[in-house]
């Protein structure tokens, strides 16, 4: 049940917005992030989306959170933009669903006499002559489809004022135990809530249900015949085979997310206390780590609430679940960075969002660091930033608060000292590759191919995609910068980028040679031998997306379109983890070509450094001062423009 389009006219500070929500080529929704100063209309934008969801919930179920006929956001002519005579909003979502609202400064009859018809769409004529407003939908025309959409998706809204009282503030939370959820089992009752204000208690009780169902329904046992050598009689021995089923899948997904939140590869999981005290704790290596989940930090609780609520609501919908990538729906979060430390904003929250590729995230934020983290996870085109109130699409670096924060930082001694320290301490050539998976593969290959000595001579860095490698190339291809930086910067592109090897000042661009007979033609995975790829297609088919060979007719002649095999985007991490754990020398033999490129770059660097040293005419401190002054002047000039 994805949002497709929203139109806003003269709503609060927003004059005019017509926005089409974006989707990737595979149909997955791209996250939308709303930015802007306080009072720019971010929460108002979200409120119209929420009103649409509440209206749909009222059609599908009898236990909606808002009374039927009413909406979550207050409907009032006070929301008409200053200087305007009306406001209008329309939201299109789901399978042809739409909601729309009008607010007029006068009753429609008087309005038309004084101002005429706004001529936006025909719904203006639905406003009663003596009324100033209307809220209407077409949902009532298809209640079966509305229910179907709710019963196959998670639908959640996290308000900006969401909060869980920590144990030190609320002793009741510390003493509270998990309880089995009592659900009303009658038609048109969902037992679900869109608005998630303080959901940890509900999620805690849901975890207890998952544990019980996993133990009761997903436990798999087998009978193994054992022959008694003395009596020659055969006895059946019961053997535990593990847990297989829906609740087991959910439990595994929860465990995966918990490890992600605590950023550890150790054995971390939820623990449920005995029936005398069913507190929900967190165990690390089967030892109590967090005695009660209400003792978590506010930031950890905030992220935990998001992931547990998504899984809980999707589970309650009854939709099929095997892995995180199955979860679909809409999640709206106002002030998504609330309560989060800068590290969690940048390095954890975007990763969590990326774990749910079929969920449409619509978020607001004031955090430049969160946007930088999103760019790292999704690239430049994998998500969208909409700046309000103008409704203009912008890039990360165009975010007003990012530029303000950076301007303050540039004028600080910390910035100058950090650059100086990095330049002075950078004794190794820096090699950028396209992603962090490339780094993991190369580290594994170095250990198997006896190439660790090569990696020890360089700094291997994540270039965050080939597009960002291009940006590094442009930056480093600068004669003035070459005087300041004493070492070479190498850029190693994957085989499918259609780049060519090139040298320019301190930058050295190299492209990994293509293995032509490999079924995987894109990415560093092209170096994995065809034999291993074919084996994994049999043992781990979910790693791959395969388009079978087809015959088509081109200008009357039959043409065979060969099979196309690609790594599933959501499975790249899992494939990398599997190979780095189980891969052999044969699996990584073709990575030798990458080490050859690195050695080539290093070999060039010594001669280059000599020529650069001869060209230095000022001290390092003077150069840094000039760079900082130019940067600040450019920023001031940009503001003046």
C-alpha positions, 0 to 999 in steps of 0.5 A: 500500500504505497503512496503514489502522489501528493498535491498540496496547495496553500497549506500552512507555509507551503504554497504549491507542491505536486510530488510523485513518490519514486520507485526503483526499477524493481518496484521497490519504493525509494525513501523520501526525506523531508528537510527544512527549517522549523515551521517549513511544513514537514509535519503538515506534509506528513499529517495529510499522508497519515489522514489518508491511512487513518481513513483507510483503516476506518474503512477496513476495520471497526477498531480504528484509532480515530473515530469513523468520520474524523481524522487525525490532523485537525481540519481547520481554515487556520491552515490556509496559507497567509494571503490565500483564500483556500487550501487543498490537499490530495493523496493518491495511494494503494490501488487507485485510492485517493483522499482529498480535502478543501478548506475555504475562507468563506462558504463555497457559495460566497467564495465563488461569487468573490473569488471564482472557482480555483479550477484545480479539480472537480472535487471543489464542486462537492463542497456544500454551498453553505460549508467551508470544507470537505474531506472525502475519499473513494475508499468506501467504494472498495472496502475489500481491496482496502482490507486486503492492502492492510492485511498484506502490509505494515502501516505505521506512523511514529510521531515526533513526540514518541518517547519511552520512559526509561527504567530510572524515570519509571520504576513500573517499567523496570518491574513490568513483565511480558504478558501474552497478548489478548486479541479480539478474534472477530471479523473487522477487528485488526488488533493493530495500531498505526500510531506508535507513541510508546510501543515498547510494551506492546512489542515486549508482549509480542516477543513472548508470543513469538517465543511460545509459537516458535517452541510450540509449532516450529520445533522439529523433531525426528525419530532415529532408529538405534539398534541395541547390540545386546538385545538386537532390538531397535529403539527410536531416539528422538533427535532435535532438528531445529526450529522451522516455520514462520515464528522461527523466521521472525525470531531469526530476523529479530536476532539479526537486527539486534546484532545490527543495533549493538554492532557485534558479531557475537551471539546476541539475542533476547531473553525471556525470564521464567514465569515468576518474572518474565522480564525481557532482557538481552543476552550476549553469549548466553550471559545477561547483558541488559537485564531489562530492555527498558534499561536501554539508552533512549537512542537504542530504544528509539531504533529498537522500537522502529524495527520491532514495530515494523516486524510486529505489525507486518506479522499481525497483518498475517502476510507471509514472512521468511526474511526481512526482504519480505516485509512491505508497507508504509512507515512514516517517521517524524524527526527520525533522528530524535534521541539519536547520537551522531554515530547512530544517525549516520552509521546505524539508522540508514543501515536499518532502513536499508534492511527493509527494501520493500518498505516505503519510508517517509521521514523528516530530519534536521540531521546532516549526518543522517543524510550522509549515512543515507548517501553511503547506504543508498547512493545518490539516486537510491533515495530522495530529499525534498526541501520544504516549503518550496518542495524542491528536490536537493542533494545531500550537500545542498541541505541548508543545515549541512552547509551551515554546520560545515561552515561553522566547522570550517572556521574552527581550529579543529578543522585546520588541525584535522587536515594538517594531521591527516596530511602529515600522518598519511604515509601510505598511498590511499586506494579507494574501491567502490564499496565496503564489500570490495574491501572485505573480499580483498582482505579475504583474498589477501589472506588466501593468496599471501598478499597481506604485505601488499595491503599493509603498504596502503590505506584501503578505503570505501569510495562509496560507489563509482559515482563518488570515485568520479568525484574523488578523481575530479578533486585529486586531479588538481595541481594545487592539491598535488603540491600539498598531498605527498602520496598517491590516491588510487581509484579501482573501478569494477569491471562493468563501469566502462572506465579506462586506466588513466593518471592525472596528477596524484590520482591513478585510475584503474579498472579491474579486468573482466572475466568474460566467461563468468555468468556474473558480469557486474561488480567485483563478484565477476572475479568469483569463478563460474564453478562457485557461482553455479554451485551457489545457485544450487545451494543458495538460490536466493543470492541470485536474480535470474532471467532465463534465456529467451528467443525473440524476433528482431526484424523478422529474424529469431534472436536468442537472448542469453540467460542473465544472472545477477546478484540480488541487491539485498543479498550482496552482503549475505553472499560476501559473508558466505564467501569470506567465511567459506571461500577457498584459494580457488574461489579468490584466485582471480583477485590476483588481478586487483593486487596487480593493479594495487602494486602498479599504483604503488610503483608509480607513487614513489617517482611521483612523490619526488616530482611533487616534492620538487614543486613545493614552494611554500610550507605545509602550514601556509598551504593549509591556511590558503585552502581554508581561506579559499574555502571560507571565501567561496562559502561567503561568495556563494551566500552573497550570490 
